[in-house]
Amino acid sequence: MSLAISYDHARAQPSALLLVNLGTPAEPTTGAVRRYLAQFLSDRRVIDLPRWMWWPILHLIILRFRPARSARAYRKVWTEEGSPLLLHTRALSEAVAVALRARGWDQLQVAFAMTYGEPSIPGVLQRLRDSGVRRVAVLPMYPQYSATTTAAVNDQIMDAARLWTFAPALRLLDAYHDHPAWLDAVAASIERHWDQRGRADRLLFSFHGIPRRYFHQGDPYHCQCMASARRIAERLGLQREDYEVAFQSRVGREEWLRPYTDETLQQWGKDGLQRVQVVCPGFAVDCLETLEEIAMENAELFKESGGRDLEYIPALNADPAHAEAMASIAEGLLAGWKDLDPDAEALARRAQRAAELKQTSANAPQS
């Protein structure tokens, strides 16, 4: 079914920047988490197993038992205003809009959406279409590309856009893991933490994991994570023995990218390290995986293994340096579009020409 909208020559047709994050349940309840997980884990980009194999596992096991456990975890980090991921994503989107306006992008519309949950990609794209947007630059909020995240965003963008009668011009960013402004912002946040708390025995870069076979199938995620960590460490003047890279949030029995974050922290505790710091550069904003899994669950695991203190270094969230970095990344994606947005005088002239052509056509002799 095509989503048609009347073409109006006098109406502005601006460009838009769409920031996209993973998503969150609407509330920290078992029912809401079950609905969220059902959508998330039904995506073939996330779980690529044959449906005949995966469907019974998902519906008869995972969605029966995991939602209640996950809901308890969400309640630990939920705020009076709602989901941390949603709040931070909205705040960052607003900060990026301000930064871009300061750079002269006065007519640019900036919006955000979630791959799973609300606000949904199709819903936000429809609102942009209804406001006359003709060009959409999509910036997935994942510094490192993975088919499980970035490609899932692209799938939904293309599925929604194909329903437009006047299909929009699209630009899709694949990654920004090596963008200097972003690397500088992450390094600066770690340095600020050091200024306030001092350095720990070791620094751990913890990234979200993916199944190892995805890497062998060609997913560049592992390589981009390692590159990000290396370049951030270089900015901090760290030697290789000063830090480690590990991967968190694995589920199921399949082997994921190694080393695992929890096992690394366990071993550090057993080895006698007393104080460690963990940063998660793959997460643009704080969420369940950083606030509960790292700052709570893995901090306790480290202590149980012999360590004393695990300090989680917060995500960049809506930090001004992060907003400026994202604005810089967005400008590269938007290049050439600023001059395509007509001003009021240009719209008036365009509408006048259209009216004159319509009148000429109406007065033309009929054969």
Secondary structure, 3 states (H helix, E strand, C coil): CCECCCCCCCCCCCEEEEEEEEECCCCCCHHHHHHHHHHHHCCCCCCCCCHHHHHHHHHHHHHHHHHHHHHHHHHHHCECCECHHHHHHHHHHHHHHHHHHHCCCCCCEEEEEEEECCCEHHHHHHHHHHCCCCEEEEEECCCCCCCCCHHHHHHHHHHHHCCECCCCEEEECCCCCCCHHHHHHHHHHHHHHHHHHCCCCEEEEEEECCEHHHHHCCCCHHHHHHHHHHHHHHHHCCCHHHEEEEEECCCCCCCECCCEHHHHHHHHHHCCCCEEEEECCCCCCCCHHHHHHHHHHHHHHHHHCCCCEEEEECCCCCCHHHHHHHHHHHHHHHCCCHHHCCCHHHHHHHHHHHHHHHHHHHHCCCC
